[in-house]
């Protein structure tokens, strides 16, 4: 399993941010090709507007499919805008984990 960790600070309109995140998650959930092959979590941390996004996918074909979708391109642009200069993205490969 492959993944990405995205971290940034955001201090803007919470409803705008939440709407963008909820829309992205809904579109992932509606894409039959991604079911069981791609997961995405969004978290907040601290009191300073810290945001963390964690995506996992099974293979490069799944990632390519996701990245080719208009909703991905739109959301990526929004995250860039939300994050500004604080954006940090790190790809990773899972070594081991618990079952759930």
Secondary structure, DSSP 8 states (H G I E B T S, - for coil): -EEEEEEEE--S-HHHHHHHHHHHHHHHHH-TTTTTTEEEEEEEETTTTEEEEEEEESSHHHHHHHHTSHHHHHHHHHHHHHHGGG-EEEEEE-------
